[in-house]
């Protein structure tokens, strides 16, 4: 009797589960136009796609500390600089100026409610040693107040250096802080980021994409929500004349995301501005010899010329290692 051997073949199907994409809740490049005493805010939503700052949402462009009304100049100044790190042309000059959200209590509650579980706040900063020792880059925080949530800031270490410092006000009534291990230099651009992941109860800070410090908070803890304290960039919330935590220096590309994102998703490396830059970063096409981001007859013309004329080692104007 002929036996039939059935061979069972097990197919392992590897399902690739894409990482959850963070939703951008706020993103300011400071390229926006200024109309009167307000600047249009980004259109952003919470996780349920409920609007937080819609098209009508604006920022208060309050005058300098000590000037409550009738001032000739806004706090927000978009400045041309010789080099802005993330590809934009303008940045916020926060020496004496700041931005404060001008939205409803419901919108503020939606914003802080969306960040109470997990979030990432990141920015490019260039700090100057002047003013308060503790300065706010961005946050929902009123020093001395009770309706606080979190802030991202800098703390003076000595006349030449500072630390990246953050506090989180949590649902258990505690206020937790974390700062980076390495002192940073004034008058130098850095990308800084703070991530909070409620699933792991971990808060972590990054400088230029490198993790600098982290802390594990009590399990199950969440951040406090607030419908009172506004979101600010460049200083803490509070009375406009107290100047609490006024940032001195430049701030650019502030982005708030609703998840604890990984370094590759952060705004660290600006998008390439030219085909040459694409090639310099090692992502160009191998046969794109004239760096125009395409392989065409122009490139083959270069190959043909080298084939016909490049016969002497070291000859200029030839393809490298052609012979």
Order of alpha helices (4+ residues) and beta strands (2+ residues): beta-beta-beta-beta-beta-beta-beta-beta-beta-alpha-beta-beta-beta-beta-beta-beta-beta-beta-beta-beta-beta-alpha-alpha
